[in-house]
Amino acid sequence: MENTIRMKGTQLSVPSTPVIPFIQGDGIGPDIWSAAVRVFDAAVEQAYGSSRRVVWKEVLAGERAFSETGEWLPEETLTAFREYLVGIKGPLTTPVGGGFRSLNVTLRQVLDLYVCLRPVRHYPGIPSPVKRPESVDMVVFRENTEDVYAGFETPMGDARTVKLLEFLKNELGWNIREDSGLGIKPISRYGSQRLIRAAIRYALKMKRKSVTMVHKGNIMKYTEGAFREWGYELAGAEFPSETIAYSSLAGGDAGGRVVIKDVIADAFLQQILTRPAEYEVIATMNLNGDYISDALAAQVGGIGIAPGANINFDSGNAIFEATHGTAPKYAGLNKVNPSSLILSGKMMFDYLGWDEAAELIEKGIIGTLEDRQVTYDFARLMEGAEEVSTSEYGDAIIRHMDNK
Ligand code: NAP
């Protein structure tokens, strides 16, 4: 179909009027979506006039899907994301209890979106708990399909747990307390290397200086330690002239090559506070990546503004998403900050190669923040700020795109 984004070789082929599926999301989802989509359309129109336009296609997931179809994540939604390759979503309620898995985790796993991509940078004016938030300029590549997140868990006392405990005792001599629940932590060479490959390619494309693998390999040698080993192995085998291991630098100059280094996760969490400028592109496993992404987001303004995406760089499949939750107490109040979703849209336009639209969105946000027109969450932390509603904030972004 002529309006469908396709993967041609290793490149996306994007028609001038691509169909892009979107999920508004639950709770505050509709509030932020209606502000965001106006910003997206305005940016595309201003950048390209009538020669390009996004054809938005609504698909359902979460509470609305459940009330309209009886399914939390209808097959039709998955089919649309598979077919149209690139989509965007607001936050979704995770149903509590009843053995439900998070809809976000399910989407990532079913579509094999193996990279959770989170750029973290500071925009002037945004309140931050650290002294020099402008030193933070990192992009986190978090592995999305493995680790203790993969869901291989059995509860205490369950017949499967008892069987596993017996096996572990008899075959491996492992004495684990009987009243334990069990979880398996799979970290594969394939999964690690495709994630690290994506991070290195990104660093090369964006001319970033280093890729740092963050791990607890000193303790978990055959999972997190192996991730580190496989990373160095991959860099040496696939990018021998474009990268150099930090250990081979011996204090010398990298000569324009991307430096591959690694750091233990607990030290990393200290160093992103004490000397964040030393880190640029981060490659890490699922659980570390979860903590690191939110810790970094807090340094530059928190979850109201942090954008994100889940991407399979081989198939091209990608879903861009607000990284915060559904904040149900604010639903329908036209109050919350839509920046996370709007900046996720900016990332999406970057991914499509619609750079001019992406730049206009960023320019609009920067101008609005400079004018101190912000939603309640920033207004309560910024001196002299004017508190505006979600929709007024969107209008201000559109106005600031025009400023020469
Ligand atoms: P949450 O919805 O992110 O809200 C926690 C708090 O964060 C809010 O009360 C609010 O703080 C602040 N916040 C969140 N989004 C904001 C925004 N756009 N603008 C300004 N402030 C914002 O987290 P939660 O209450 O733990 O989770 C609620 C539901 O969301 C759960 O069902 C959870 O499973 C789901 N969830 C979904 C996703 C996702 O879809 N990606 C992610 C996380 C959670 P104040 O109260 O201080 O104003």
Boltz pocket constraint, residues with backbone or C-beta under 6 A from the ligand:
constraints:
  - pocket:
      binder: B
      contacts: [[A, 28], [A, 90], [A, 91], [A, 92], [A, 93], [A, 94], [A, 95], [A, 104], [A, 303], [A, 304], [A, 321], [A, 322], [A, 323], [A, 324], [A, 325], [A, 326], [A, 327], [A, 328], [A, 336], [A, 337], [A, 338], [A, 340], [A, 377]]
      max_distance: 6.0
